[in-house]
């Protein structure tokens, strides 16, 4: 797999600087953080913080670019299960990494997500449909299970809603909000906002 250069990552984050309110210095620090994560797979929170600073790490977490974990083998699908702080390891979210690499290579975000979903076992048609669902949902930071079901139906994926949630979680497109869902309520999810931003760059 080709390793993106720092210059390519600078261009990517610079293109989103206005949308995210980033200064030139912050673009550089976010590009360096992303470069190191692409090279090494994961970074200790302390090392990532020294590279980017706590505010940019918080932004990266809010965008679902990075997911904190307790160690190299931890693959929890709930982004908030491990606190973003000392002792955590940060890794790239699979969905975010897929669309990031696609943008840097001049490919479409939808194509990259479709490939990722196919790797998780979906046939080509369902992978393409669910990739469109993920991009549609990512326009909002917080969604509900009903939103997922509605988006699935709009893409001709009736009857696939429950499986869709599990696959979108595994891909890193959504994650349940652990502290805000009560028994009997519709489950709420955070979305990988970076998907919508990457799609915006494609358009």
VEXZA-724719 format. One record per residue (C-alpha): residue number from 1; residue in one letter; x, y, z. Coordinates in steps of 0.001 Angstrom, whole numbers, always signed. Example, Ala and Ser with C-alpha at 12.3 -4.5 7.8 and 13.67 -1.06 7.14 Angstrom:
<rolos>
ROLO   i aa      xx      yy      zz
ROLO   1  A  +12300   -4500   +7800
ROLO   2  S  +13670   -1060   +7140
</rolos>
This chain:
<rolos>
ROLO   i aa      xx      yy      zz
ROLO   1  X      +0      +0      +0
ROLO   2  X   +1391   +3385   -1038
ROLO   3  X   +2375   +5682   +1814
ROLO   4  X   +1005   +9217   +1403
ROLO   5  X   +3532  +12009   +1765
ROLO   6  X   +3322  +14813   +4313
ROLO   7  X   +2759  +17250   +1423
ROLO   8  X    -293  +15282    +230
ROLO   9  X   -1696  +15245   +3758
ROLO  10  X   -1060  +18979   +4076
ROLO  11  X   -3119  +19554    +913
ROLO  12  X   -5937  +17349   +2236
ROLO  13  X   -6219  +19170   +5571
ROLO  14  X   -5684  +22564   +3951
ROLO  15  X   -8709  +21878   +1726
ROLO  16  X  -10792  +21315   +4890
ROLO  17  X   -9251  +24177   +6899
ROLO  18  X  -12100  +26605   +6220
ROLO  19  X  -14778  +24055   +7105
ROLO  20  X  -12982  +23057  +10321
ROLO  21  X  -11606  +26474  +11300
ROLO  22  X   -7964  +25347  +11187
ROLO  23  X   -4988  +27705  +11150
ROLO  24  X   -1968  +27016   +8953
ROLO  25  X     -32  +25724  +11965
ROLO  26  X   -2898  +23394  +12928
ROLO  27  X   -3060  +22033   +9357
ROLO  28  X    +640  +21155   +9650
ROLO  29  X    +229  +19438  +13019
ROLO  30  X   -2825  +17461  +11870
ROLO  31  X    -962  +16389   +8712
ROLO  32  X   +1993  +15198  +10809
ROLO  33  X    -295  +13280  +13185
ROLO  34  X   -2072  +11604  +10257
ROLO  35  X   +1245  +10777   +8574
ROLO  36  X   +2578   +9068  +11703
ROLO  37  X    -642   +7091  +12204
ROLO  38  X    -597   +5911   +8579
ROLO  39  X   +3038   +4867   +8985
ROLO  40  X   +2838   +3218  +12399
ROLO  41  X    -773   +2056  +12705
ROLO  42  X   -1218   +3448  +16223
ROLO  43  X    +351   +5962  +18599
ROLO  44  X    +347   +6343  +22366
ROLO  45  X   -1879   +9220  +23462
ROLO  46  X   +1102  +11001  +24982
ROLO  47  X   +3084  +10869  +21727
ROLO  48  X     +77  +11949  +19634
ROLO  49  X    -565  +14817  +22048
ROLO  50  X   +3019  +16050  +21759
ROLO  51  X   +2662  +16018  +17951
ROLO  52  X    -744  +17646  +17611
ROLO  53  X   -1815  +19070  +20976
ROLO  54  X   -4903  +18146  +22982
ROLO  55  X   -7323  +20394  +21057
ROLO  56  X   -6460  +18816  +17696
ROLO  57  X   -6640  +15322  +19187
ROLO  58  X  -10130  +16157  +20402
ROLO  59  X  -11040  +17362  +16895
ROLO  60  X   -9577  +14184  +15344
ROLO  61  X  -11684  +12136  +17767
ROLO  62  X  -14841  +14166  +17039
ROLO  63  X  -14320  +13619  +13299
ROLO  64  X  -13813   +9887  +14047
ROLO  65  X  -10424  +10046  +12334
ROLO  66  X   -8900   +8407  +15417
ROLO  67  X  -10327   +5904  +17892
ROLO  68  X   -8758   +5428  +21348
ROLO  69  X   -8118   +1885  +22522
ROLO  70  X   -6551    +257  +25561
ROLO  71  X   -3868   -1604  +23645
ROLO  72  X   -2797   -3045  +20277
ROLO  73  X   -5270   -5952  +20464
ROLO  74  X   -8277   -3876  +21549
ROLO  75  X  -10823   -3677  +18728
ROLO  76  X  -13847   -2301  +20555
ROLO  77  X  -16495    -947  +18161
ROLO  78  X  -17643   +1721  +20642
ROLO  79  X  -15466   +4801  +20104
ROLO  80  X  -16220   +6176  +23572
ROLO  81  X  -15542   +2906  +25446
ROLO  82  X  -11945   +3960  +26093
ROLO  83  X  -11331   +7537  +27273
ROLO  84  X   -9284   +9854  +25072
ROLO  85  X   -6442  +10496  +27497
ROLO  86  X   -3173   +9247  +28989
ROLO  87  X   -2740   +5489  +28751
ROLO  88  X   -4808   +5141  +25573
ROLO  89  X   -3480   +4171  +22155
ROLO  90  X   -4876   +6001  +19141
ROLO  91  X   -5481   +4208  +15861
ROLO  92  X   -7040   +5306  +12600
ROLO  93  X  -10706   +4488  +12192
ROLO  94  X  -10984   +2042   +9216
ROLO  95  X  -13696   +4033   +7383
ROLO  96  X  -11820   +7305   +7855
ROLO  97  X   -8552   +5764   +6674
ROLO  98  X  -10243   +4322   +3572
ROLO  99  X  -11714   +7645   +2430
ROLO 100  X   -8566   +9559   +3387
ROLO 101  X   -6405   +7296   +1228
ROLO 102  X   -8966   +7534   -1588
ROLO 103  X   -8888  +11341   -1555
ROLO 104  X   -5071  +11361   -1579
ROLO 105  X   -5047   +8958   -4539
ROLO 106  X   -7688  +10859   -6515
ROLO 107  X  -10320   +8156   -6009
ROLO 108  X  -13928   +8580   -4949
ROLO 109  X  -14918   +8257   -1271
ROLO 110  X  -17909   +6088   -2237
ROLO 111  X  -15654   +3705   -4158
ROLO 112  X  -13285   +3400   -1184
ROLO 113  X  -16112   +2715   +1277
ROLO 114  X  -17650    +156   -1085
ROLO 115  X  -14323   -1709   -1184
ROLO 116  X  -14037   -1647   +2616
ROLO 117  X  -17574   -3006   +3021
ROLO 118  X  -16913   -5712    +429
ROLO 119  X  -13879   -6770   +2495
ROLO 120  X  -16302   -7250   +5409
ROLO 121  X  -18219   -9823   +3362
ROLO 122  X  -20884   -7880   +1432
ROLO 123  X  -21570   -8574   -2221
ROLO 124  X  -20769   -5702   -4618
ROLO 125  X  -24343   -4348   -4902
ROLO 126  X  -24985   -4311   -1162
ROLO 127  X  -21532   -2827    -507
ROLO 128  X  -22264     +49   -2902
ROLO 129  X  -25705    +631   -1398
ROLO 130  X  -24436    +566   +2185
ROLO 131  X  -21565   +2915   +1257
ROLO 132  X  -24180   +5414     +37
ROLO 133  X  -26028   +4937   +3352
ROLO 134  X  -22816   +5647   +5323
ROLO 135  X  -22115   +8834   +3350
ROLO 136  X  -25713  +10019   +3770
ROLO 137  X  -25661   +9395   +7538
ROLO 138  X  -22275  +11114   +7980
ROLO 139  X  -23847  +14484   +7120
ROLO 140  X  -25156  +14506  +10710
ROLO 141  X  -22921  +14078  +13755
ROLO 142  X  -25542  +12105  +15709
ROLO 143  X  -28181   +9797  +14236
ROLO 144  X  -30678   +7209  +15488
ROLO 145  X  -31401   +3609  +14605
ROLO 146  X  -34494   +4888  +12792
ROLO 147  X  -32265   +7095  +10627
ROLO 148  X  -30192   +4037   +9666
ROLO 149  X  -33342   +2081   +8771
ROLO 150  X  -34719   +4953   +6712
ROLO 151  X  -31435   +5436   +4833
ROLO 152  X  -31272   +1685   +4130
ROLO 153  X  -34789   +1709   +2699
ROLO 154  X  -33937   +4704    +498
ROLO 155  X  -31076   +2666    -990
ROLO 156  X  -33191    -431   -1621
ROLO 157  X  -31834   -2331   +1393
ROLO 158  X  -35165   -3199   +3040
ROLO 159  X  -34862   -6094   +5472
ROLO 160  X  -31132   -5493   +5857
ROLO 161  X  -31324   -2817   +8552
ROLO 162  X  -30102   -4856  +11547
ROLO 163  X  -27177   -6325   +9616
ROLO 164  X  -26415   -2872   +8228
ROLO 165  X  -25937   -1451  +11737
ROLO 166  X  -23481   -4224  +12674
ROLO 167  X  -21497   -3807   +9439
ROLO 168  X  -21407      +1   +9658
ROLO 169  X  -20085    -342  +13229
ROLO 170  X  -17432   -2842  +12130
ROLO 171  X  -16357    -524   +9299
ROLO 172  X  -16109   +2477  +11617
ROLO 173  X  -18901   +4471   +9946
ROLO 174  X  -21012   +4685  +13134
ROLO 175  X  -20614   +3990  +16851
ROLO 176  X  -23261   +3828  +19593
ROLO 177  X  -23403   +6710  +22043
ROLO 178  X  -23025   +4687  +25221
ROLO 179  X  -24129   +7259  +27784
ROLO 180  X  -27239   +8621  +26056
ROLO 181  X  -29310   +5577  +25134
ROLO 182  X  -31888   +4428  +27683
ROLO 183  X  -33983   +1246  +27696
ROLO 184  X  -36917   +1629  +25320
ROLO 185  X  -35359   +4544  +23464
ROLO 186  X  -34103   +4513  +19889
ROLO 187  X  -30359   +3833  +19921
ROLO 188  X  -28273   +6905  +19079
ROLO 189  X  -25006   +6744  +17144
ROLO 190  X  -22110   +9039  +16397
ROLO 191  X  -21124   +9114  +12747
ROLO 192  X  -17725   +9315  +11106
ROLO 193  X  -18047  +12960  +10061
ROLO 194  X  -14835  +12721   +8033
ROLO 195  X  -16737  +10622   +5473
ROLO 196  X  -19010  +13531   +4586
ROLO 197  X  -16076  +15962   +4497
ROLO 198  X  -14133  +13689   +2154
ROLO 199  X  -17190  +13325     -84
ROLO 200  X  -17456  +17136    -139
ROLO 201  X  -13896  +17276   -1531
ROLO 202  X  -14907  +14767   -4230
ROLO 203  X  -17910  +16846   -5316
</rolos>
